[in-house]
Amino acid sequence: MKKFLMGILVLSVLTLAACGEAKTDGKGAGSYGEVYTQAVENGGEATVYSLIFLDDNDIPELVACDRGNDSFSIYTVKDGSIFCMMDSVTAVELTYFERTGILAQFARWNGGGDEGGYGQSYYQVSADKTLTQEDLPILRYSYNAVYDGEGVYTGEGITEYYCMEQGTDEAAYREKLEGFGVVEGSDRLCLENAFGKGEMLERLGQ
């Protein structure tokens, strides 16, 4: 029996190690403060943290952003232990729609803005599967400026819409977005109230 329990403990640590910096001793601490403290203590000094209400319960999720490469990881409490909901996803800006489980990843290219390109990808997260950079967004749009044959910006751009990477029209795209309980413009920055390692440890200990 002792060997069996030790095997479970080792498996828990290896699973969480795959989610980057967050690790747990597998003891299943009861409060989210105790659980998240372990993840923050094992984080790097260049990482900032915030607490958000991403899913529909009253336990906040822990956002960790490595400022060295702008990669985001998100953790929640599952069965008394830490669970990695999103592992090392890079974004210029990551926002969330409170209590919907929906995240929005903003990206830009060619300088961004009207004379460049930009887009937004929407993901749905849960405590059943870890979201990674390789996962397809449930919805996304992209904008690209149009240039003439001499490379001069025409003042126009093309916006394209996708559902699970299949092209769709704007009306269908917006209908599906609303179906996920998303109201455009109501998202919040995942790092709206971000703290360094020391400050977050203090808050988790309160």
MARMARLO-443904 format. One record per residue: residue number from 1; residue in three letters; x, y, z of N, C-alpha, C in turn. Coordinates in pm, 1 decimal, padded with zeros to 6 digits. Each point is the difference from the previous one (the first is absolute). Example, Ala and Ser with C-alpha at 12.3 -4.5 7.8 and 13.67 -1.06 7.14 Angstrom:
2
1,ala,01319.0,-00569.0,00780.0,-00089.0,00119.0,00000.0,00090.0,00120.0,00000.0;
2,ser,-00035.0,00105.0,-00072.0,00082.0,00119.0,00006.0,-00077.0,00109.0,00073.0;
This chain:
206
1,met,00084.2,-00120.9,00000.0,-00084.2,00120.9,00000.0,00087.8,00126.0,00000.0;
2,lys,00110.4,-00004.5,00079.9,00089.7,00114.8,00007.1,00061.1,00030.3,-00136.0;
3,lys,00044.3,-00105.4,-00072.2,00058.6,00019.1,-00132.3,-00102.3,00056.7,-00097.5;
4,phe,-00125.5,-00044.2,00013.4,-00106.4,00048.9,-00088.6,-00021.7,00149.5,00018.6;
5,leu,-00004.7,00044.9,00129.1,-00020.8,00142.2,00027.6,00117.7,00082.9,-00047.5;
6,met,00121.5,-00051.9,00016.7,00117.1,00071.3,-00048.2,-00003.1,00014.3,-00151.5;
7,gly,-00051.5,-00099.3,-00069.8,-00010.8,00005.8,-00146.0,-00093.5,00109.9,-00045.1;
8,ile,-00111.2,00015.7,00072.3,-00095.1,00107.0,-00031.6,00063.9,00136.1,00019.4;
9,leu,00076.9,00014.4,00109.4,00066.8,00127.4,00028.4,00098.0,00036.8,-00110.2;
10,val,00082.0,-00094.1,-00043.3,00097.8,00025.7,-00105.8,-00069.4,00036.1,-00130.1;
11,leu,-00108.0,-00069.0,-00033.7,-00074.0,00028.0,-00122.7,-00057.1,00140.2,00002.8;
12,ser,-00051.1,00044.8,00116.0,-00055.9,00135.0,00011.9,00105.7,00105.3,-00027.1;
13,val,00119.2,-00017.1,00057.1,00107.5,00097.6,-00018.2,00044.9,00004.9,-00144.6;
14,leu,00013.9,-00115.0,-00066.0,00043.3,-00003.3,-00139.7,-00102.4,00064.7,-00090.5;
15,thr,-00128.0,-00022.8,00027.1,-00105.2,00058.7,-00083.0,00003.4,00150.4,00007.8;
16,leu,00014.9,00057.0,00120.0,00001.7,00144.3,00016.5,00128.0,00061.0,-00051.8;
17,ala,00109.9,-00073.0,00005.6,00125.9,00052.0,-00052.5,-00010.8,00025.3,-00148.9;
18,ala,-00086.1,-00074.4,-00070.9,-00018.4,00019.3,-00143.4,-00070.0,00131.1,-00028.9;
19,cys,-00063.4,00060.2,00100.3,-00068.1,00128.0,-00016.1,00091.9,00115.3,00033.4;
20,gly,00129.4,-00018.2,-00010.5,00093.6,00109.7,00022.0,00041.6,00009.3,00144.3;
21,glu,-00015.0,00121.4,00056.8,00059.4,00026.3,00130.0,-00080.4,-00054.2,00116.8;
22,ala,-00129.1,-00026.8,-00018.8,-00084.0,-00038.0,00112.9,00023.7,-00143.9,00041.8;
23,lys,00021.9,-00018.0,00129.1,00018.4,-00134.3,00053.8,-00076.7,-00008.5,00131.4;
24,thr,-00038.2,-00117.2,00037.3,-00066.6,-00021.5,00127.2,00055.4,-00124.6,00064.1;
25,asp,-00014.4,-00009.1,00131.2,00048.3,-00119.7,00067.6,-00105.9,-00109.3,00003.4;
26,gly,-00115.8,00028.3,-00062.8,-00102.7,-00102.7,-00011.7,-00082.8,-00020.4,00125.5;
27,lys,00015.2,00086.2,00101.2,-00072.1,-00020.8,00125.3,-00145.0,00046.4,-00006.9;
28,gly,-00034.5,00076.2,-00103.6,-00139.3,00040.3,-00014.6,-00043.6,00100.5,00103.9;
29,ala,00070.5,00111.1,00011.4,-00034.7,00103.3,00097.6,-00142.1,00046.5,-00021.1;
30,gly,-00068.6,00031.8,00109.5,-00142.6,00030.3,-00009.1,-00032.2,00134.9,-00059.1;
31,ser,00075.1,00106.1,00035.3,-00033.3,00132.9,-00048.3,00081.2,00034.3,-00124.2;
32,tyr,-00057.1,00087.5,-00085.4,00072.8,00036.1,-00121.8,00127.7,00076.2,00033.5;
33,gly,00001.1,00073.4,00111.7,00119.9,00072.9,00037.9,00117.9,-00092.5,00023.0;
34,glu,-00023.8,-00108.4,00069.2,00106.5,-00096.1,00026.7,00045.0,-00069.4,-00128.0;
35,val,-00095.8,-00035.1,-00084.7,00031.2,-00070.0,-00124.2,00081.2,00089.3,-00093.2;
36,tyr,-00044.8,00125.0,-00019.5,00068.4,00089.8,-00092.4,00135.1,00046.5,00053.2;
37,thr,00015.3,00005.5,00132.3,00127.7,00040.3,00057.2,00112.5,-00089.1,-00049.7;
38,gln,-00027.6,-00128.7,-00012.1,00102.4,-00093.2,-00047.3,00042.2,00031.9,-00143.1;
39,ala,-00096.3,00038.0,-00084.3,00031.9,00033.2,-00139.1,00083.2,00127.3,-00008.2;
40,val,-00037.9,00101.7,00078.1,00070.9,00127.6,-00003.8,00141.0,-00014.6,00055.8;
41,glu,00014.7,-00076.2,00106.3,00133.0,-00019.5,00059.4,00096.3,-00065.1,-00099.1;
42,asn,-00051.6,-00083.2,-00088.3,00084.4,-00068.0,-00097.3,00015.5,00079.7,-00129.9;
43,gly,-00061.5,00118.8,-00007.0,00006.8,00081.8,-00120.2,00127.5,00081.2,-00008.5;
44,gly,00028.1,00049.6,-00119.2,00117.5,00082.2,-00022.2,-00020.9,00142.9,00045.8;
45,glu,00108.9,00072.6,00017.5,-00007.4,00138.3,00047.1,-00056.5,00093.6,-00107.3;
46,ala,00003.3,-00041.1,-00128.3,-00053.2,00083.4,-00108.7,-00147.9,-00025.4,-00024.2;
47,thr,-00061.4,-00082.9,00083.3,-00140.8,-00034.0,-00017.7,-00087.8,00088.6,00086.4;
48,val,-00112.2,00046.5,-00058.4,-00099.0,00076.5,00076.1,-00127.7,-00081.9,00008.2;
49,tyr,-00082.5,00031.6,00101.2,-00116.3,-00082.8,00029.5,-00124.4,00085.6,00023.0;
50,ser,-00115.5,-00061.5,-00026.9,-00126.0,00064.4,00034.2,-00103.1,-00108.3,00029.9;
51,leu,-00106.2,00039.5,00066.6,-00111.4,-00089.8,00028.6,-00121.4,00049.6,-00076.2;
52,ile,-00065.3,-00089.5,-00073.4,-00117.3,00036.5,-00079.8,-00110.3,-00102.9,00022.9;
53,phe,-00122.6,00037.4,-00031.4,-00111.5,-00093.9,00004.6,-00032.8,-00040.3,-00142.9;
54,leu,00063.4,-00107.9,-00043.8,-00013.4,-00043.9,-00138.5,-00116.5,-00096.0,-00018.7;
55,asp,-00014.5,-00096.6,00090.7,-00113.6,-00091.6,-00012.0,-00113.9,00047.6,00089.8;
56,asp,-00103.5,-00082.2,00015.3,-00122.5,00048.3,00064.7,-00009.8,-00034.8,00148.0;
57,asn,00112.9,-00034.1,00064.9,-00008.0,-00022.3,00144.4,00067.2,00115.8,00074.4;
58,asp,00004.3,-00010.6,00132.5,00051.3,00110.3,00081.7,00146.5,-00014.1,00036.5;
59,ile,00070.1,-00094.8,-00061.2,00143.1,-00014.8,00021.7,00073.0,00070.0,-00115.0;
60,pro,00079.7,00101.6,00027.5,00068.0,00071.1,-00109.2,00107.9,-00086.1,-00064.4;
61,glu,00031.4,00030.7,-00125.1,00109.1,-00066.4,-00070.7,00127.0,00084.8,00014.3;
62,leu,00113.9,-00067.2,-00002.5,00128.9,00067.3,00009.0,00060.4,00012.9,-00139.3;
63,val,00027.2,00124.8,-00041.0,00066.2,00026.9,-00127.5,00147.0,00025.2,00027.0;
64,ala,00086.3,-00064.5,-00077.2,00144.5,00021.7,00010.2,00051.9,00039.9,-00137.5;
65,cys,00067.5,00114.2,-00007.9,00053.5,00047.5,-00128.3,00150.8,00018.3,00010.8;
66,asp,00072.7,-00073.1,-00081.8,00144.6,00014.1,-00006.9,00031.4,00121.8,-00086.8;
67,arg,00047.8,00106.5,00060.4,00027.4,00123.7,-00073.0,00116.9,-00014.3,-00096.4;
68,gly,00077.5,-00106.6,00015.3,00112.3,-00020.7,-00090.6,-00044.0,-00033.8,-00140.6;
69,asn,-00109.4,-00075.6,-00012.4,-00048.1,-00038.6,-00134.2,-00149.7,00022.2,-00017.5;
70,asp,-00062.4,00071.5,00093.9,-00143.7,00030.1,-00006.2,-00084.4,-00125.9,-00017.1;
71,ser,00033.7,-00105.0,00074.0,-00079.9,-00121.7,-00003.8,-00084.0,-00008.9,00127.0;
72,phe,-00125.4,-00042.2,-00018.4,-00096.0,-00005.5,00109.2,-00032.3,-00144.8,00036.8;
73,ser,-00010.4,-00024.5,00128.8,-00052.2,-00126.2,00051.0,-00108.8,00032.9,00100.6;
74,ile,-00102.5,-00084.6,00006.4,-00111.0,00023.0,00092.4,-00025.9,-00127.3,00079.1;
75,tyr,-00017.8,00016.9,00130.8,-00020.4,-00113.9,00089.6,-00131.4,00013.6,00075.2;
76,thr,-00058.7,-00113.1,00034.1,-00120.2,-00002.0,00082.3,00016.6,-00108.7,00105.2;
77,val,-00097.1,-00008.2,00089.4,00001.1,-00104.5,00101.8,-00098.8,-00108.3,-00041.6;
78,lys,00048.2,-00122.1,-00008.2,-00083.0,-00114.3,-00038.4,00020.1,-00110.7,00102.1;
79,asp,-00107.4,-00038.3,00066.4,00006.0,-00105.1,00102.3,00106.0,00030.1,00105.8;
80,gly,00010.6,00127.0,00037.0,00090.5,00039.0,00106.3,00144.7,00019.0,-00040.2;
81,ser,00031.9,-00021.8,-00128.1,00137.4,00014.9,-00047.9,00003.7,00094.2,-00119.7;
82,ile,00118.8,00043.0,-00035.4,00014.8,00093.6,-00111.0,-00013.6,-00072.0,-00134.0;
83,phe,-00063.5,00068.3,-00095.3,-00015.2,-00054.4,-00135.6,00033.3,00109.3,-00099.9;
84,cys,00079.3,-00032.3,-00100.4,00041.1,00095.5,-00103.2,-00105.7,00003.2,-00110.0;
85,met,-00076.2,00109.9,-00008.1,-00104.2,00014.4,-00101.7,00059.0,00042.4,-00134.4;
86,met,00104.5,00082.9,00005.3,00065.8,00047.8,-00121.2,00149.3,00003.6,00024.3;
87,asp,00075.1,-00053.9,-00094.5,00143.1,-00015.8,00019.7,00080.1,00076.6,-00104.8;
88,ser,00066.7,00107.0,00043.3,00098.1,00073.0,-00081.1,-00051.8,00042.2,-00137.8;
89,val,-00108.4,00075.3,-00000.5,-00054.7,00054.6,-00124.4,00047.2,00144.4,-00014.8;
90,thr,00061.4,00031.6,-00112.9,00055.2,00133.2,-00024.5,-00107.2,00093.3,-00055.0;
91,ala,-00001.4,00123.1,00049.1,-00097.6,00098.1,-00047.4,00054.3,00140.6,00020.4;
92,val,-00030.4,00088.8,-00093.3,00028.8,00141.6,00019.5,-00084.3,00049.8,00116.7;
93,glu,-00123.4,-00050.4,00004.2,-00093.2,00035.2,00106.7,-00097.1,-00116.1,00017.8;
94,leu,-00025.1,-00037.8,00123.8,-00094.8,-00107.0,00029.1,-00110.5,00056.4,00087.6;
95,thr,-00122.9,-00016.4,-00045.3,-00114.8,00048.8,00076.4,-00094.8,-00116.6,00027.9;
96,tyr,-00096.0,00025.2,00088.6,-00096.4,-00104.5,00033.5,-00138.4,00060.6,00020.1;
97,phe,-00099.5,-00084.0,-00017.3,-00138.4,00039.4,00022.6,-00042.9,-00068.0,00130.5;
98,glu,-00026.4,00081.3,00100.0,-00018.1,-00049.2,00135.8,-00105.5,-00109.4,00010.1;
99,arg,00039.2,-00110.6,00064.8,-00086.1,-00113.4,00032.6,-00058.1,-00072.1,-00121.4;
100,thr,00063.2,00014.3,-00116.2,-00045.8,-00069.3,-00120.4,00093.6,-00112.2,-00043.2;
101,gly,00123.3,00001.9,00049.8,00099.7,-00096.5,-00046.0,00059.9,00037.0,-00134.3;
102,ile,-00027.4,00121.0,-00048.2,00048.2,00043.0,-00131.4,00115.5,00098.6,00015.0;
103,leu,00109.1,-00029.6,-00072.5,00116.6,00087.3,-00007.0,00013.8,00055.7,-00140.5;
104,ala,00057.1,00118.7,-00013.1,00025.1,00061.0,-00130.6,00147.6,00035.1,-00011.9;
105,gln,00064.2,-00052.9,-00102.7,00143.3,00021.1,-00023.9,00016.2,00099.1,-00114.9;
106,phe,00060.6,00115.0,00029.5,00019.7,00102.1,-00103.2,00139.9,-00012.9,-00059.3;
107,ala,00008.2,00013.5,-00131.2,00129.5,-00006.2,-00069.5,00004.1,00109.7,-00105.7;
108,arg,00121.0,00041.4,-00037.6,00014.6,00097.3,-00108.5,00123.6,-00034.6,-00081.2;
109,trp,00002.2,00044.2,-00125.0,00112.2,-00026.2,-00088.5,00012.4,00115.5,-00098.8;
110,asn,00111.1,00004.1,-00070.0,00026.5,00108.7,-00096.2,-00021.9,00138.0,00062.6;
111,gly,00032.8,00011.5,00126.3,-00014.4,00128.4,00067.9,-00134.0,00019.9,00067.0;
112,gly,-00099.3,-00080.6,-00036.5,-00132.5,00013.6,00058.4,-00072.9,00123.0,-00051.0;
113,gly,-00116.5,00028.2,00055.9,-00077.6,00117.3,-00038.4,-00060.8,-00011.6,-00138.3;
114,asp,-00060.7,00109.2,-00048.2,-00068.8,00000.4,-00129.3,00093.0,-00026.6,-00116.4;
115,glu,00128.3,00031.7,00015.1,00094.1,-00019.5,-00110.3,00081.6,-00129.0,00016.1;
116,gly,-00037.5,-00081.1,00092.4,00069.7,-00127.1,00021.9,-00097.4,-00115.4,00009.3;
117,gly,00010.2,-00075.9,00106.1,-00090.1,-00111.9,00020.4,-00016.5,-00029.5,00147.7;
118,tyr,-00116.9,-00050.4,00036.4,-00025.9,-00037.5,00138.3,-00117.3,-00097.6,00003.4;
119,gly,-00019.8,-00062.1,00113.4,-00109.5,-00094.8,00011.1,-00023.1,-00042.0,00143.3;
120,gln,-00110.7,-00067.3,00021.4,-00035.6,-00047.9,00132.5,-00048.4,-00144.3,-00010.7;
121,ser,00050.0,-00084.7,00088.5,-00039.2,-00140.6,00003.7,-00065.4,-00029.1,00134.0;
122,tyr,-00111.0,-00071.4,-00003.8,-00075.0,-00031.9,00121.4,00016.3,-00148.0,00033.8;
123,tyr,00024.8,-00026.1,00128.5,00017.0,-00136.5,00048.3,-00093.0,-00024.6,00118.5;
124,gln,-00045.3,-00123.2,00011.4,-00081.1,-00039.9,00114.6,00082.0,-00095.0,00086.6;
125,val,00015.5,00033.1,00126.9,00080.4,-00082.5,00088.9,-00088.8,-00069.7,00102.5;
126,ser,00053.4,-00105.7,00057.8,-00071.5,-00074.4,00103.8,00102.0,-00071.6,00086.2;
127,ala,-00049.3,-00064.0,00104.8,00087.1,-00076.7,00088.3,00011.1,-00145.2,-00045.9;
128,asp,-00038.8,-00026.6,-00124.4,00006.9,-00136.0,-00053.9,00117.4,-00020.8,-00093.7;
129,lys,00055.4,00109.9,-00053.7,00106.5,-00011.7,-00099.4,00087.9,00124.0,00006.0;
130,thr,00130.5,-00019.2,-00017.8,00092.8,00112.9,-00002.1,00009.3,00057.9,-00140.3;
131,leu,-00029.3,00128.7,-00012.5,00009.3,00069.8,-00128.1,00144.8,00035.9,-00028.2;
132,thr,00045.9,-00024.6,-00124.0,00136.9,00032.8,-00038.1,-00000.5,00085.3,-00126.8;
133,gln,00117.8,00043.5,-00040.3,00017.0,00082.9,-00118.6,-00047.0,-00072.3,-00126.1;
134,glu,00000.6,-00133.1,00001.9,-00035.6,-00077.7,-00118.5,-00150.8,-00017.3,-00017.5;
135,asp,-00079.1,00030.7,00101.7,-00145.2,-00019.1,-00009.4,-00063.6,00103.5,-00092.4;
136,leu,-00102.3,-00043.9,-00072.9,-00071.4,00090.4,-00090.7,-00094.4,00089.6,00079.2;
137,pro,-00009.7,00127.2,-00037.8,-00098.8,00086.8,00064.2,-00141.2,-00039.7,-00041.9;
138,ile,-00095.9,00025.6,00085.3,-00138.2,-00029.2,-00037.6,-00049.5,00101.9,-00102.0;
139,leu,00049.3,00121.7,00011.0,-00034.4,00107.1,-00093.8,00119.5,00093.3,-00013.0;
140,arg,00012.1,00062.7,-00116.5,00102.5,00103.4,-00014.5,-00032.9,00088.6,-00119.7;
141,tyr,00058.8,00118.8,00000.7,-00005.5,00086.5,-00117.1,00139.5,00055.5,-00025.0;
142,ser,00025.0,00038.2,-00124.9,00128.5,00061.8,-00033.8,-00024.1,00114.2,-00097.8;
143,tyr,00078.3,00105.8,00017.0,-00007.1,00116.2,-00088.7,00136.3,00017.6,-00066.2;
144,asn,-00001.9,00025.7,-00130.5,00123.0,00027.8,-00073.2,-00020.4,00120.8,-00091.3;
145,ala,00090.5,00096.0,00009.4,-00006.9,00118.3,-00085.8,00024.2,-00039.7,-00145.3;
146,val,-00058.4,00075.5,-00091.0,00015.5,-00025.6,-00143.8,00095.5,00104.4,-00058.9;
147,tyr,00098.5,-00049.2,-00076.6,00097.5,00087.9,-00065.3,-00010.9,-00014.7,-00150.9;
148,asp,00032.3,00107.3,-00071.8,-00004.6,-00007.6,-00145.6,00128.9,-00062.7,-00053.6;
149,gly,00012.0,-00005.9,-00130.7,00114.8,-00065.4,-00062.4,00133.1,00065.1,00029.4;
150,glu,-00002.8,00125.7,00046.5,00123.5,00070.4,00032.8,00028.2,00001.1,00150.0;
151,gly,-00079.0,-00078.0,00074.0,00021.4,-00010.3,00143.7,-00053.9,00116.2,00080.3;
152,val,-00096.1,00072.8,-00056.4,-00059.6,00114.0,00070.0,-00134.1,-00043.6,00060.0;
153,tyr,-00020.8,00033.5,00124.1,-00123.9,-00034.1,00069.3,-00119.0,00066.9,-00068.1;
154,thr,-00102.6,-00077.6,-00029.4,-00116.2,00051.0,-00073.3,-00103.3,00067.6,00089.5;
155,gly,00018.5,-00011.8,00130.6,-00100.3,00055.0,00091.4,-00108.3,-00100.8,00033.8;
156,glu,00013.5,-00120.3,-00051.4,-00099.1,-00104.4,00025.2,00066.8,-00123.6,00059.9;
157,gly,-00082.0,-00085.2,00055.2,00049.9,-00124.5,00057.6,-00103.4,-00109.4,-00014.0;
158,ile,00043.8,-00122.7,00017.8,-00088.7,-00115.9,-00011.2,-00006.7,-00070.9,00133.8;
159,thr,-00122.7,-00018.8,00049.3,-00020.7,-00073.5,00124.7,-00061.5,-00135.0,-00032.7;
160,glu,00058.6,-00105.0,00053.5,-00049.6,-00135.5,-00023.0,-00036.8,-00064.7,00132.4;
161,tyr,-00103.4,-00085.0,-00004.6,-00053.6,-00061.6,00120.4,00007.8,-00151.8,-00011.3;
162,tyr,00025.2,-00065.4,00116.1,00017.9,-00144.9,00000.1,-00068.1,-00061.5,00122.5;
163,cys,-00053.9,-00118.2,-00018.5,-00053.8,-00080.9,00107.7,00071.4,-00134.3,-00005.4;
164,met,00077.5,-00031.9,00103.3,00083.3,-00120.8,00000.8,00082.7,-00009.3,-00127.2;
165,glu,00053.1,00116.2,-00039.7,00088.0,00015.1,-00116.7,-00069.1,-00024.0,-00133.5;
166,gln,-00132.4,-00003.4,00000.0,-00076.6,-00006.3,-00124.2,-00055.8,00138.9,-00028.4;
167,gly,00022.1,00050.3,-00121.6,-00047.6,00132.9,-00034.5,-00149.7,00013.9,00016.3;
168,thr,-00044.3,00115.8,00050.0,-00141.5,00025.4,00017.8,-00025.5,00148.4,-00024.8;
169,asp,-00127.0,00041.0,00000.8,-00028.5,00142.4,-00020.9,-00014.6,00070.2,00135.2;
170,glu,-00002.7,00132.2,-00004.8,-00001.1,00077.7,00123.7,-00124.5,-00026.9,00083.2;
171,ala,-00116.1,-00013.0,-00063.7,-00124.1,-00021.4,00074.7,00004.7,-00131.8,00077.7;
172,ala,00045.0,-00106.7,-00066.1,00008.9,-00130.1,00066.2,00103.5,00003.6,00111.6;
173,tyr,00109.8,00069.8,-00025.3,00105.9,00013.6,00100.1,-00053.5,00068.0,00125.6;
174,arg,-00071.5,00109.7,-00016.2,-00051.9,00073.9,00114.4,-00109.1,-00078.1,00072.8;
175,glu,-00077.8,-00075.4,-00073.7,-00104.4,-00082.5,00061.7,00063.0,-00107.7,00089.9;
176,lys,00106.3,-00061.9,-00048.7,00067.6,-00102.5,00078.7,00067.7,00061.3,00122.3;
177,leu,00053.7,00119.1,-00016.8,00065.7,00068.5,00111.2,-00100.9,00027.1,00111.1;
178,glu,-00117.4,00046.5,-00038.0,-00104.7,00027.6,00097.7,-00046.5,-00128.9,00067.5;
179,gly,00003.4,-00110.3,-00076.0,-00040.3,-00128.5,00055.6,00089.4,-00046.3,00113.9;
180,phe,00122.8,00049.2,00003.3,00091.7,-00032.4,00108.6,-00013.0,00097.5,00116.8;
181,gly,-00097.7,00089.5,-00007.8,-00021.2,00096.4,00106.8,00097.2,00114.7,-00003.5;
182,val,00059.5,00023.9,-00117.3,00100.3,00104.5,-00013.8,-00061.7,00127.2,-00057.1;
183,val,00021.2,00109.4,00069.5,-00041.3,00131.6,-00048.7,00127.2,00075.6,-00032.8;
184,glu,00021.0,00030.6,-00128.5,00123.2,00068.2,-00040.2,00014.8,00132.2,00075.0;
185,gly,00119.6,00023.7,00047.8,00027.1,00121.7,00075.3,-00014.5,-00017.9,00150.4;
186,ser,-00052.4,-00116.4,00043.0,-00017.7,-00023.0,00143.9,00113.9,-00082.0,00059.7;
187,asp,00101.1,-00031.5,-00080.8,00111.4,-00078.4,00051.3,00090.0,00085.2,00088.9;
188,arg,00076.5,-00068.2,00084.0,00089.8,00067.1,00093.0,00140.6,-00055.6,-00017.2;
189,leu,00099.0,00082.2,00025.2,00137.9,-00044.2,-00009.5,00029.7,-00103.8,00107.7;
190,cys,00063.7,-00109.1,-00039.8,00039.1,-00101.1,00098.2,00099.9,00056.8,00100.3;
191,leu,00076.4,00099.9,-00041.1,00098.4,00062.4,00088.0,-00045.0,00137.9,00047.9;
192,glu,-00130.8,00018.4,00007.0,-00054.3,00129.3,00041.8,00049.8,00037.5,00139.7;
193,asn,00007.0,-00098.3,00088.0,00050.1,00023.9,00135.9,00113.2,-00098.6,00027.1;
194,ala,00111.7,00021.3,-00066.2,00112.9,-00093.9,00008.8,00098.4,00040.8,00109.1;
195,phe,00063.7,-00100.6,00059.7,00096.9,00022.6,00105.8,00123.9,-00085.7,-00024.4;
196,gly,00110.8,00046.1,00053.8,00121.5,-00078.8,-00004.0,-00010.3,-00116.7,00097.2;
197,lys,00103.0,-00081.0,00002.3,00000.2,-00121.7,00080.7,-00023.9,00028.4,00148.4;
198,gly,00077.4,00094.0,00056.1,-00011.9,00028.9,00141.7,-00138.0,00052.6,00038.4;
199,glu,-00052.3,00093.3,-00080.7,-00131.1,00058.3,00029.0,-00110.2,-00104.9,-00008.1;
200,met,00007.4,-00088.6,-00100.3,-00102.9,-00102.2,-00012.1,00005.9,-00099.5,00115.8;
201,leu,00119.6,-00034.1,00043.5,00011.0,-00090.6,00115.7,-00061.9,00063.0,00124.2;
202,glu,00018.3,00131.0,00015.7,-00060.4,00069.0,00113.6,-00151.7,-00005.7,-00007.3;
203,arg,-00055.5,00022.1,-00118.2,-00144.8,-00000.9,-00017.0,-00057.8,-00139.4,00020.9;
204,leu,00069.5,-00100.5,-00047.7,-00048.0,-00137.4,00016.7,00005.7,-00042.6,00144.9;
205,gly,00087.1,00063.6,00076.8,00012.5,-00037.6,00140.6,-00097.0,00071.7,00091.7;
206,gln,-00074.0,00095.5,-00052.3,-00094.1,00077.4,00081.0,-00122.2,-00083.8,00039.8;
